[in-house]
């Protein structure tokens, strides 16, 4: 996505006044990298994992909206079922966590209220909120939450707090067993904290005179601590209150930490990255039961923040975690999550390909970058070695990668062999894998001054050690980056079920849950995809479920056969998960003998556990497929888009230092925009939206 974003910004109207041509070189037959998806049998969507956009992805949404506006599908392709960006994605406000309580797993569904804002609004160019302003918003959530427990002057013994930014009163549920009574009878701590906080929120008429500085008021922090202590003693028996208390406690600890570590006084947020977030939040007063609870476990699960895929070793740089958590909870627009209404390849990368082609950008598919070569004076990239995996069939000038599924342009799950020469059997080859043994049709050398003047390197950091050997030997910062910016293997599987989720015991279709047990700690209900696929009427699924998690695979470079070995491990893990762990999520999908294998659609005559072979799973162990982590102490080794050290080389990807150093689409887009800005001689964050730390 970083490379495509750079191409998008560089190819804006008038680009031919600056460049002779813009060419994207792509290994294999499809675009998207870790975000790529394809269509398999019955048009089913096959992803690398679970791809959900967050509501703060302001720059990613801007690119998406610009793309759909240029395509103008209502006019240019009216038969496509996805015509606009609002057809492509939809907001999802429910957030689900799995909570361990007295040895049993329990669902925790929370609602982040939707708002009327739209992410990526091109007219929304107001100054982005800063970190201190986010802190005030967090403070407002704490106070509103406490007041929902007991309004000043009114006791509500059946009140509860919903994890929500909504100003609306949550639905009442009677908690007969909880005797709040006089324990919440307008406690002095509540009155005190409310009074102090309202002074800050309503204009800062405190002794500080500045609402931002007032966050650090010891009197206010002390009052919040007293609320936390009072509530902590009375909510132990009620899950809703206990979880809300955990949320409030973690927020208070976060604010206290930012104050204590001088962030509001100008200390860079990145300074916190040397410490793991769990250690940091604990050091600043986070209660152990909250630090070890579902909220932070889900944050680590979502970012695959486990060293070498070992879930007993959670690690996430505190500064990066704070930034991600704050933006996710307090900067979202529309909904906290946005789910795609088809595959990510269908709604993001296929439209980008079409729009870029319309702009005149060239694409060279089946071109694998093997090595970058330095000029004799070691100041620039002089040549690039490329392996051409396949030639075009006679008479074709370019490869057309898209096919139609129910009228929607999509990437297939294998190359279109009819467009290739001497390619019998290529559809069965892992062309996107470093360990692929398919013989090249040609070796090419791209030379500076003839084939390129400027290069944007948008390969994943896991491949840098393979293709950037000369750069690593030449510059210590490249060695440091390759040695220290960590990646982790991930795994995922998808199943298509004959019965709807409510009939299987899950009453919340469309919700994504995280924080569950290994090896697949996150699962998503994806009913919005059913109509996007092309199943026969007699085998049409009523539910689709995605599962993903880290994969303990070390840091070794993938070689031939490595992917196959891990694929089998994922298959066996998926089988065991369905038999042993699915009951909690979909109790109706399991009987006394384990998973009901007859539920699987597309089994094609297979029965019992063998029917799993008809579904989809993936082991993302290839260097280019591994997820980029933000381990403590590693942020300093990331290079910015303009810090390659070579005159004509710029960098793009979620592994660079973009300001949002987390593995996500928004980080990749930010990096791509910054790379393009560097190529064009513009300021780093020219036309970049949203808050980023200095």
N, C-alpha and C positions, 0 to 999 in steps of 0.2 A: 504493500500500500504506500510505503514511503516513496518508492520510485515512481509509481503512477501519479502520486500527488505532485511530485516535482515536475513531471511531464505536463500535468494539468496547468500548473502555474506558469511554466515556461512557454506553453503553447497558447497563451491568451492572445486575443486579436492583435495583430501587428508583429507577431513573433518572427515572421520571415524577414523583417527589417534587421533583425539581430543575428539570426541563425540561417544557415543554408538548409539544414534538416534536423529533425529530432527523431531518434530511433530508440526503441525499447527492445533490448535483447532478453529473451525469456527462455529458460530451460523448459523442455516439455511443451505441452500443447494448451496449457491454460494459464490464466493470470491469477494472482492473489496470494501467492506464498502460503503462509500459515493460515490465512483467511480463505484460501481457495475452497470451492465446493464444486461438485459435479452431479450429473444425473445418471443414475444407473437403471436397472431393469424396472419397468413400470414407471419410469420418470421419477423414481424416488430420489430425494435429496441426500447427498452423502458429504458430510462435513469432516474437517479435521478434528472438530470438537464442538463445544457449545459456543456459538457466537451471539452475544447479546450486546447491544450498544447501550451506553449509559447516557443519561439525559444531560450530562455536562460536556459531551463530545461536540463542542461548539464548532470547531474547525472541520471535523469530519462531516458533520451535518451540512456545513456550508458548501463543501466540495460536492456532496451528494445532491444538494438542491440545485447548485449551479449546473451540474451534469444533466439532471432531468429537465431543467428549464431549456437547456440547449438542445437536448434530444427532441423535445416537444412531441412526445409520442401520441398525444391525442390527434395531432395532425399527420405526423410522419409514419406512425405505426399503430393505428387505432385498434387493430386486432389483438395487440398485446394485452394481457389481463392486468398488468401493472403499468399504469400510464404516468403516474406522478410519484414524487417522493412520499407523499402521504399514503399512496397505495402500497408502497414498498415496505414501510415500517409502521408499527403501531405502538403507542405507549402502554407500558405495563406497570402498574403502581404497587402490586402486591410483591412483597419480599418474604421469602420463606427460609427459615433456619431450622435445623434439627438440633434439639437440645437434649442432653443426657441428664436424666433426673432419677436418682436412686436406682441406677442400673438399667433403666428403661429409656428408650428413645421417645421423644415427644415432639410433635410439630409446633412450630412457633411461626404463625403467619402475622405479618405486620403490614401496614398500609402507609406508604408515603403518598400523601394526598396529591393528586394531579393539580397542575396549575394551568393558566391560560397562555403561558409562554410557549414559543416554538423554538426548538434548537436550530441554530444555523440561520436565524432570521437575518437576511442581508441588510435590513434597515436598523438593526440593533447594534449601533456602534458606540453606545454609551461606555463610559469608563468602567472597566471590570472591577468588581469588589476586590478589596485586598484581604489579606489573612486576618487582620484585626476586625474588619467588618464581618467576616465569616464568624469570628468568635462572638461577636454581638448576636448574630443570628442563632448560634448554638446556645447562648445564654437565654435568648428568648424562648427557645424550645424547652430548656430546663424549667424555666419559670412557668410557662404555660402548662407543662406536664404536671408540675407540683400543684398548681392551682386546680387542675382537673381532678386531683385527689381530694382536695378540700378547699372550696372557694372561701375567701376571707369572709368570715361572718356566717358561713353556712357549712354544716357538716353533712357529708354524704357517705355513710358507712358502706355503700355498695359501689363506690366509685372505683374506676380502674384507669390505667393509662395505656393508650395504644401508641405504639411506636409510629408516629405520624407527624407530618408537618402541617396537617390540616387544622384549621381554626374551628371546624365543626365539632360539636359534642359527639364523642364516640357512642356507639350503641351500648345501651345499658345491659350488663349481665349481673344477675344477683349472685353474690358470693356469700352464701349463707354461713359458711364455716368461718368466715373472717370477721372477727369482732374488732373492727377499727375503733368504734366508739370514741371515747374520750382521748384515745392515743393520738388521734389526728384533730383533736378539738382546737383548731386554730393555734398550732404550736408556735411558740415564740420565734423559733428558727425560721419558720415559713414566713411569718410577718416581716421579720428582719431582712431576710434575703430578698423578698419581693420588693420591699421598700427600696433597698439599695440598688437592686437590678433595674427597677423601673426608672430610677434616676439616670442610670447610664443609657438605658434604651430610649428614653423619652427626651434626650437632649443633653445629658451630662451636667446637670445642675448640682454636682457633688463638689467636694473640695478640690477635685482635680480639674474641673472645668472642661474636661475633654472626655467624651464617652469612651474613646479607645484606651486612653490611659487608665480610665476608671476600672477597666477589666482587672487590672493588677491590684486594685484596692484590697489590702489584707482583710479589711472588715467584711467586704463582700465575699471573698473566698472563704473566710471563716464561717460566715453564715451558711454558705452552700455546703460546707463540710458538715455543719450541724444538721442540716436537712438530710444529708446522706446518712449520717449516723442514726438519726431518728427513724427514717424509713427502713434502714437496714435491719432494725430490730423487730419490725412488725409485718414484714412482707414475706417471711420465710415460707409460709404455708400457701401462698397464692401465686401461681405461676405468672399471671399477668402483671401483678404488682412487682414481683421479684425481677422479672425481665426488664420492666421499665426502670426499676431502681438500678439495675446493672447498666442500662443505657445512660442514665443520668450520672451515675458514678464515673463511668468511663469518660463522659464529656467533661465533668468537673476536673478529672485528673489530667485530661488533655489541656484544658485551659490553664491549670496550675503549672503544667510542664512548660508550656509556651512562655508563661510569665517568668518562671524560675530560670529557664535557660536563655532568657534575654531576647527571644525572637521578636517580641513587640518593641524592643528597644533597638532593633537593627541587626541582631545576630542572624546570619543567613540560615534559612531552614535546612539547607544541605548540611550544616554543621552537626545536626542531630543524626545524620545517617550512619555515623560510626557505631551507633548502638542499636540493638534490635528493638523493634517497637514494643514487644511484650515486656521486655526488661525496662524500657523507658517509661511506659505507662504505669507499670508496677512501682517503679522508683518514685513516681510523682503521686502516689496515693491510690492507684487503682486497686480495689479490693480483689484478693486472690480469686474468689468465685466468679467475679466479673471478667478478670483478665483471662481466666481459663475457660470462660463460657462460650456460648454459641456465637456471639457477635464477632469476636475477634478471630475465632476459629474459621468462621465463614470468610472473613477478610483474607486470611492466609490461604484458604482453599481457592478462593476466586483468583488469586494471583499466583497460585502454584508455588507458594513461598516456603519450600522445603528443600534443604540442601541435598542434592543428588536424588531427589524424590523420596527421601526418608522422612515420613511424617512425624517421627520423633525428634526431628531437628528443624523446627520452624525458625526461619530467619527472614526478616524484612527490615530494611533500613528505616529508622524511626521518622526521619524527615520526609522520605518518600511516602511512607504509610500515612502520615498526618495529611500531607497534601492530597493524596488520593481519597482518603476518607472524607475530608472536608469538602472537596469538590463533588464527590458522589452524593453526599447527604444534603449539601446546602447550596449547590450551584445548578442543580438539575432543572431542566425545562420540559414542560409537558408531563413527563413521568420520570421516575428514577431510572427505569429501564425502558428500552425500546426493542421490541422483537421484530425480526424480519418476517415478511409474509411469503418468503420463498427462501432458497439458499442464498448465502452471502455472495456466491459467485453470480447468482441470477440478478440480485437487486443492487449490487455494488459494482462488481468487476466487469460484468458484461456491458452494463450501460457506460461505464468509464471507457471501455475499449471502443464502443461504438462512437461515443462523442469525440474521443481522441482521434480516431480514424477520420471522422468528419472534419476535424481541424487540420488534418494533413500529417499527423504523426505516423511514422512507420513502425511496424512491429516485425521482428524477426523471431518467430517461434522456433523451437528445437535448436536453440543456440545456448550452449552451456559455457559460462565463463570459467576458464581453468587457471589463469594466472595474469597478474598485472606486472608489467615490466617498467623499470625506471629508466629515465634518460641518462646519458653518460655523466652529466653533472649532478644527478640525483635530486633534481628540483621539480620534476614533472613525471607524469605517466607517459611513456613513449610508445608503448604497444600493449595490446591485450590479446592473450591467446584464448581462442574459442574453439570448442568442439561442436561441429554441426551434426546433430543427431539424426537428421533425415533430410533428404532433398525433396523438393516439390515435384509432383508429377509433371510430365511434359505438357506445355501449354499453359501452366498456371504461373501467375506472377507473384501471388502471395497466398499464404494459408489463411483460410477462413475458419476460425475456431468454434463458432457458435452453431448450435442446433436449436430447433424449436420443440418445446414441451408444452402442450396445451396453449400454443401461441406465444409462449414466452421465450426469448433468446436465452440460452443457457450453455454452459460448458459441459460436454459429455464426459463420461468417466474414462475415456480412452481416445487416442487420436483418431481423426477421420482418415482411415487408411486410403480411401479413394483419392485423396488429395496428395498422396506421397508416392515417391518412386522407390522401388526395391524395398518395400517396408512390410513384407509378409511377416506376421508374428509380432510386429512392434506394439500392437495393442495390448499385449500381455507383459510388456516390459515396464519396470519401475523407472521411467525416464526422469522422474523428479528426484530420484534418490542418488546420493553420492556413490552408493555401491552398485549402481546399474552397470551391467557388463555388455549392454548392446553396443555393437561396434559403430563408431562414428562414420558418417558418410563422407566427412571432409574435415580437415583441420584448417582453421582460418587464423590469420593474424591481423588484427585491426591496428592501423598505424596512425599516430598523431599527424595531423596535417592532411591526411588523405581520407581516413575513415572517421576521425573525430578530432575535435579541438579540446572539448571539455567532457569529462566523464563524471556521472553521478553514480557512485557505488551504492546499490540498494540491496545487496545480498545480506542475509542474516549474519550476525556476528559469529555464529558457529562455523560458518564457512570461511571466515577471514583467515584463520590459521592455515587454510588449504590453498586459497587463491592469492593471498597477499604476502607470500614468503619474503619477497624482496623488500617490501615495506617494513616487515617485522625485523628483518636483519639490519635495516638502515636506521630505524628510529626507535628509541626506547619507549616512547609513548604508545606505539603500536604493540610492542611486546607486552607492555603493562596492560593494555586493554584486552588483548587476547587471553592473557594469563588470569585476569581478575574479573572480567564481566562474565558472570556465570549464566548458564542456561540449564534447563531441566527437561527431561523427556516427559511426555504426557500420553495418556491413553483415553480412548473414548469408544463407546458403542451406542448403536441406535437400534430400536426395535419398533415394529409396526404391529399393533394389536387389534384383534377383531372386535373387542368389546369396549365401550366407552369407559372413561375413567370413573364416573360416578358408579357405574355398575361393578367396577373393580374395587370400590371402597375409597376412592379419592374424590372428595367433593369440590375441589378447587382447580378445575382444568385451566391451563395456561400459566400456572405459577412455577417459578424456578426455585428450587430448594437447595441449600448448601449447608455444609457443616456435618454431613452424615459420615458414616463409617468408611474405612478404606475397603477396597482400592478405588471406589467410585463415589467420592464424597459429595458430588454435585449432580443433581438430575433436573431435567426440565420437561414439563408437559408442553407439547408443541402441536395442539390441535389446529392452529392456524395454517399449518402446512398441508393438511389433508387435501384440500381442494387444489393446491398447487402441483400435486403429483398426478399421475395418470394410471391409476389402478383399474383393473376390470371390475365391473359391478359385483361380481360374485366373490371377489377377494379384496374388497375395499376396506382399508383400516378404519376403525372408529377412534383410535388413539395412537399417538406417536410419542415415544419417550426417548430422550437423549441422556446419556450418563458420561461423566468424565472425571478425571483425577490425575495426579502425578503418577509417573511410572519409574520405579527405581531401576535406572539403567546406567548409572555412573556418568562419566564425561567422555567416554571413549568415542572416537570417530567411527561412524557406521561403515562397515565393510560389507562386501557381498555375503549374503546369508544372514547378517545381523538383524535386518528388518524382519525377515521371515521368522526367525527364532522368537523375536519379541511379539510378532503378530500372534503366534501360537500361545504365548503367555497371556496376552490380552484376551484371547478367545476363552481360555480356560478360566481366567479370572471373571469374565462376564458370565460364564455358565455357573460358577460357584456363587456369584452375587445374586443371580436370578433365583437360584435354589434356596439360598440361605438368608439373604438380606432384603429381598424385595417385599416380603410380607408386611413390613412396617409401612412401606410407601403405597403399595397396591395389594392389600390383603386378599382381594378376590382373584388375583392372578396366581395364587399359590394354594395348593391343597396339601394333604398329608404327605404326599410323595415329593413335594417341591414345586417348582414352577410348572404351570400348565402349558406345556409346549404346543398344544393344539391352538393356543391363542394367536400364534404368529402367522401373519399374512405373508404371502409370497413364498411359502415353504416348498412349493414345487415338488410335492410328493414326499418330502422328508418328514420324519416323525421323531418324537422323543427329542433328546438333546441334539441329535443330528440336525434338527430344524434350525438350530442357531446358525448353521452355515449359510442359510438363506438371508440372514440379516447383515448388518454392516458393523465392522469394528476396525480400529486403526491404532497402531503403535507409532507415535510420533518420536522416533529415535534418530532420524536423519539429522545431520548438523543444521540443515536449513529449516527443519520442522520444530526444533526444540524451542521452548518458551524462554524468553529473556527475563531474568530475575533482577531484583534490586536488593541483593544481599548487603548486610551492614559493611561499611568500609569500602564498597566497590564503586560508588558513584563518582569518586574523584578520577577514576580511570576511564570513564566514558569520554569520547571525543565529540565535540560539537560538529555540526554539519560543515562548518568552515575551518575545521582544525585538522584536516588530513595531513598537513605539513607539506603538501605538494601543490604547485601553482594551478593545475588544471583538474584536480580531483576533489569532489565534494561527496558528502556522506548522507545517506538517508535510511532511516529505519528506527524501530523502537528501541534499538540498542545504543543510540547516540544520546548525548546530553542535550535534550530538547527543552529542559525545564520541567517536564513531566516524565520522570524517569521510571516508568512502569511499562510492563508489557501489555500494550493495548493499542487499538486502532487509532485513538486520538493522539497518542505519542508518535506513532508512525506518520500520521498526517502532519503533525507539527514539524517533525524532522524534515519531511518532504518540502513543506513550505519554506523552512529555513534554508534548506539546500538551494532551492530555486532563488530565494532572495540573495544568497551569497553569489550565485552565478551571475545574477543581474546587478550586483554591486549595491544592493539595497540593505537597509538596516535588518538585523537578524529577525526581528519580529514584526516587520512591515506587514500590515494586513493580517496579523494573527490575532485571534479573538480570545477572550477569557483571561482569567488570572493565572499568571506564572510568576514564581518567585524570581527575584533578581539574581 
